[in-house]
Amino acid sequence: MSSHLEVADPGRLSLEELRQLVDAMVGGYLPTLDQMEGLLSLDREGAELLFQGADRVKRSIFGDEVHIRGIIEFSSHCSGRCLYCGLRADNRGLERYRMGEEEIVSCAREAIDAGYMSLVLQSGEDGGYTREVLGRIIGRIKSYKDVGITLSIGERTYEDYRYLRDAGADRFLMKHETCDEVLYDRLHPHSSFRRRMECLRQLKELGYQVGSGFMVGLPGQSLRSIVLDVLLLRKLDVDMAGIGPFISHPGTPLGDSPNGDPFLALKTVALARLVCRRPHLPATTALGVLDRQGRDMAFFSGANVVMQKLEPHRYRRMYEIYPKPHGEDLPIAEERRRLEALIEGLGLKVSKGRGDAVRP
């Protein structure tokens, strides 16, 4: 590789030199830490080359297809005390809810009938749902149609994870949020970074398709930390990764903190695509909240997945990890039709598959 690609700061490269660096990354070159940090510092003109490179890698793996995943947020109860999350146990101002088994299964069946082949069952860390109850829900959905089922229910025991895998769960999403162990432990007084890593290891061992991810713009986070977050995704060899900007919630200890930068989050998604290559990367809801145009741009910057809420609208308003606007109360099928039209309007195709992991 030419020596000029070894400079520490891509921001000091000419556009042609930057283009050569991005081309090298498309071909498999892993940049230095300084180079990656420099890529995250690029202005909009330079970032366009980064986005184009990420799009090339994405299209080489997924073509022009976008996977739509439906998410059923079935409980807003949570025993966790994450300093940034509106669902935290200490937030007494949040109206809580739990969906019943029949409600969850009925919602899933309606989504399947509307064309969803991939469903995410998500909640706070709610011990009110035993592994037997969750396993029965998974089995009933699977008996209706063999869709891909992702669980996002937080830290549980190894025995719980094994039981739910045996019940038919295909995937598990557990974001690591930040690789900075000191920062992680400060933000999660009920748990620890080591515990989170152990859970991810257990999930991999049990054969789940595993997803992780992190927030961009957390108070106390540095660009170098974000680079290390991307490299942790690579080390974990994740199948999915959710990356979006931090959004403050007034009912949390970080309520007065500034939101993360959507442009930096977009650059981070692009970097993750170039460094990690094969994982499914969503255009996250958080990115859309802060910058709707930025969410659409994510599809051309490495993202290939979009998530659509499915639970009844009265619950959506109560599942408030962070404040967000609420649209029209439309049926699941109509919401999917509109989302498909949006994707096709961008010149992309809606995938008809389950969106399983792409194995190397």
Phi, psi and omega in degrees: 000141182300145185297332183291347176279354183266001180296152188287325191244103177301339177296341178266357179281151169291164179300324179292319178293322177296319178300320179295321178296313180296319178300320178296322179292320176301325179279358175116359180292131176264114183293165173287166177300318180295320179296317180294321177297321177295322178297325178287346180264000185299147172281181187295325179294314179291322181297332179300323177292322176298315180297317180297320178295317178296322179295322178297316179294315179302313182293330178293338181257317188245359185065216180254023181272144173243129177271130176259121178247131178269136182241126177254105179272095195269351177204137177257006175283141182207134177272351181286161182231037180305131188293344185253351192259132180294340179277357185308146185303330184280356179277094184281350183270001183266130174283127186258159177208158169225130175277142176282165181304313182296321178298315182295312182295318179298317178298317180297317181295320177298320179294318178298317178298333179277355176115001181286131177248000181217123182237143176244124174260112187234146176204174165290180177282087191248104179289356178291345176252109178287164178297330179292319179295312180297320179297321179294320178298314179301314181298320181292322177293315182296327180289337177283315174197144184278071176274162174286130180242123175254136173257139173222082189231010172084202187278123177226181180282159176303320180297321176297312181301318181294317180299315183289327175295316178295332180285345176125000177294134183265325191222161176218130179252119178217100182290143176273347173067313172201141179274354178285105187299320180295314179295317180302310183295329178290323182279344184232074185296345181269352185214202180204160177299320181296321177297317180298317179295323178294320176300315179298321178296316180298318180298318177297316181300325182279357175091012173292150161282119193254134175243147174223207180146181185199168177263147177251123179104014175302140174303128181094358181271144178246166176299321179297322178297320178296318176302316180292330174298315179298317180293330176294321176302319179295317181295319179289344180056052184288157177265340179216154176207120177263120181232120180208168181287145171296134175235124183285148177241129185296341180269019182233165177297341178260019185299334181265003182282147178291150177291159175290163183273116180301325180294319177295321178298320179295318177296325180291321175300315180298316179298319179297322178296317182289325183275320185262331172071289194275342185295151168290130181237119179276151163280099195290155177300319181299321178297320179292329179295317183274335185201094182301318178297324178296324178296316178296321179297332181301330179293343178249014181231019176120341182281147180222011183225148171224143181255139178235126178295144183236336184298157179309146187300329180296332177276326182303324181290338182265344180272083192244078172297321174213158180295140179205153178286157178241134181272203180292152175274091184250153175297156181304316183296320180290320177299321179293318179302317181293321179293320176299319180296322178297314180297314180293330177293340176273002180084018181249171181246148176272124180291143177260359183267183181279343181073039178291169183298144173267110182275145179292000000 
